[in-house]
């Protein structure tokens, strides 16, 4: 099996375990394809590094060591190619990372034996239109966020679903989230938790200046459009990692992406167990 490896650079817990893992995989006749950033950061001198965007074409599965941010970076690089991801969290359990470092080898044994299932997650295609044509197009696993820069300033936005006008939102911003991203920024802004397999997206205003504005769950097949009417230093952020400055009159369009990602599930934790652990549900 060809194993791609992506790791959060310079993580203090990973130096020795990563080298041990490479030996363990080689002893099982697995070919390893390691991202060039990890090769440099952890001084893997015997391995030739590979660019992140090239790994999905070469690997049967991709091991990702880090948190949800590292997972999001890898997810955007896949672009529809058949490269399932197994996330290994180096801190507290994440919503996207399936296992902890302590669980790694028992889970890998099952994965190498083919004893795992695939959880497919939808992505958003996020386009910025300035005039008639899109000036940037990105794909998001979690969310697209429109908000202001360093100063907390009000943004006025017209919002549409397909051709239907929803309302003008005076708010600090707007989050458009997939079910996967509903447990991220949207949840902090008062949005609902969406079950990952729901065919939907959620629009969550950030600190709306109209108290009756509430998060809105709509079908994933819809085309959500948000037009910036006014605001200072307005920014679109994709998955918390890509920033696009916006002007008055710019339109952000969010539709279902043609891409999905595949997360490896090795029967370790289900979604509700993660919710209980992360959000402390059922505890007093």
C-alpha positions, 0 to 999 in steps of 0.5 A, a space after each residue: 500500500 502507498 501511504 501519503 504522510 502530511 504532518 504539522 511542522 515542528 510539532 514537539 510530540 511528533 519527531 520520534 513517533 514519525 520516524 518510528 512510523 516510517 520504519 513500521 510501514 517499511 517493515 510491512 512493505 508499504 511505500 511512503 510519500 511524505 510531504 516536503 514540509 515534514 521532511 524538512 521540519 523533522 529532518 528525514 534525510 533519507 526521504 525525498 519530499 513530495 509537494 502536497 498537491 502531488 500526494 493524492 495522485 500517488 497515495 492509496 491513503 493519506 495520514 494527516 498528523 495535526 489538528 483540524 486545520 491541517 486536515 482542512 489544508 489537505 482536504 482542499 488539496 485533494 480536488 476530487 482524487 481518490 485519496 482517503 484521509 486518516 486524521 491523527 490528532 496530536 492534541 485533544 480530539 478533533 472533529 475531523 481527526 479520527 484517532 489520537 497518536 496512542 491509537 495509531 498502530 492498532 488502527 493502522 493494522 485494521 486499515 492495512 487489512 482493509 477493515 475500515 469504512 469511508 465517510 464522504 463529506 461534501 465541500 462548498 465551491 466559493 466564488 467571488 464575483 466582481 462585476 460579471 466574472 468570478 475573480 477567485 474560486 476556492 473549495 471549502 470543507 468547513 466554511 466561507 466567512 465574510 467579516 471585517 478586518 481589525 476594526 469591528 465595523 458593521 457590514 450590510 449584506 444582501 443575501 439570496 438563495 437561488 433567485 429568492 431574496 432573503 433579507 438585508 443583513 446588518 451584522 458583523 459578518 456571515 458564515 456559510 457552513 457545510 455540515 462538517 463545518 457546523 461544529 466550527 466557527 458557525 457553532 461559536 456564532 450560535 449556529 446549529 450542529 448539523 449531522 455530517 451526512 445531512 444534504 444541507 448548508 447553514 447560513 449563520 449571521 455573526 452578531 446580527 444587529 437585527 435580533 430576529 435574524 437567526 441561522 438558516 438551514 437550506 438545501 445543499 443544492 441551492 446557490 447562496 449569494 451574499 452581496 456586500 452593500 457597505 463595510 470597511 476592510 471586508 474579507 472573505 475567509 475560506 476554511 480559516 486559511 485563505 483570505 480574499 479582500 472584498 469591496 462594496 458590490 462584490 458578490 460571494 456565491 456558494 454552491 455545492 462543490 463537484 469535489 468530496 473528501 473521503 475520511 477513513 473510519 476504522 470503527 473507533 469513534 462515532 460522531 456523537 461520541 466526539 460531540 460528547 467529548 468535545 462539547 461535554 454533553 451530558 456532564 454537569 
